[in-house]
Amino acid sequence: MNAIEVRGISQSFLQKEVLNNISFEIQKGEIFGLLGPSGAGKTTLINIIIGQIKPNNGKTFVLGKNSLELSRKDYTQLGLVLDQLGLYERLSCMDNLQLYASLYQLEKSKIEEALKYVQLFDDRKKTVNELSKGMKQRLIIARAIMHHPQVLFLDEPTSGLDPATTLKIHELLLELKKQGTAIFLTTHNMEEASSLCDRVALLNEGHIIECDTPVAICSRYNQLNTVTITTKDHHQYTIQNNKENAKVLFEEMQTENILSIHSSEPTLGSVFISLTGRELI
Amino acid sequence: MSYHVIKAIFIKQYKDTLKNISILIQLIMFPAISIVMTSSIQVSEIPSQYFVILFATMYVGMTPIIMISNIMGEEKEKGSLKMLMMSNVKPTEYILGVSLFVMVGCLIGLFVMAMVGGYRGIELITFVGICSLGMLTSIFLGSVIGIVAKDQIASNSLSVPAMLICSFVPMLSMFNENIRHYGGFIYTQQINELLTHSPITSFSLQPFVIIFLNMMVLLGIYIYVFQKRKL
């Protein structure tokens, strides 16, 4: 059974088409990234998948159940990290989680476990007002994973965070993936998508223009097929990546003269630009 | 509807209100003023319960409206309400949890005012009972504003005229016959008159009918707005 299944979703707001015939599925233990510029419809799609918006066309399924028929019990299998934090600023970290623990009927130990997991246990008595942006982000991740959901939705989880906090959050997500959680992630950060996601879908003007592993997508658009070699004397040259040039590369390696080798395959960002003519902002 | 969800919302609201001075002050202000005024101004021409009745009427027509609309406005603005809805808290459970907290908070305030006014026994029950009817009506009005308003600023601009009408009309009607005549259609005016003209044996049915009609009209608007806009 797929963790998430999206079949032919189309959605318009005020006659403006936001999503057009979107289809994909996500397996358990998979991190799936939906990439697109701001306003591409990523958040709308999350809202449709979790049953908050009824689509104009198509169906979505979460853990085998139609999103529009999710029961209270089904929702306990979902974790949500959305664009708005939705935290109670005057309450402590503990009290914020306590509310959701009560809603999910969890024991207090689960709150402590989640706070330890995101390394906020020592700050549990601090009010949300006193937390940094990164700490707030980790707190909402704690809130989302506290009840051990099978499917986790993250809408731009590292947007505006410093690299250290971003790395910490990536480690948390990879740990959850190992435990079998299906993770649906929206982002416009290419590096994040490349390093974290098993598969990505590129969303532009309501259409999925590519859907595959980041490596496969980048390789598909590697039209140059070259490698750039930098030697130890800082000389840099580019050769075609083919049989004829293998000897050149071999000789450089034998003489231990290579400082670095870079292949010419494009990044997800440059693929997106080449396909759409616009940047992912 | 689930009891544990309503309880969780109630407890959240209790903890949050304790740290939210602008909301907390709404609960404390009128009981505190009535204590100060009753104990400091004792003139033979003014009945001993005059200030308690005056401020209890204002309390009924102001506090629940401001509290509920503000709480909902802030939750919408911060996205916490959306998060609750996505955690499958039903809108009715949320409104019940918050309303219950506002009702309990206001009842404590009313009880203090009743003590200050020297109400005891059946008088105390009558005083709290009449004010509770008004509070319930104000809660419907506050909820309508909370549903319509998109954020805290909008909830403030909508709740200020509503609470001014509800709380000041009974006071102004003492000085102007026209205001008294038209204000008679407003529930707070009727509550003021019921409290002023106690004892219980002298009550006529008319004020209760007007309060009930106010309540039904607001409940109707509430249901309509709720179905149309949700939360």
Interface residues (C-beta under 8 A of the other chain):
Chain A: I50 Q52 L70 R72 Y75 L80 L82 D83 Q84 L85 G86 L87 Y88 E89 R90 L91 D95 L99 Y100 S102 L103 Y104 Q105 T127
Chain B: S2 H4 V5 K7 A8 I11 K12 K15 D16 K19 N20 K78 G79 S80 L81 K82 M83 L84 M85 M86 S87 N88 V89
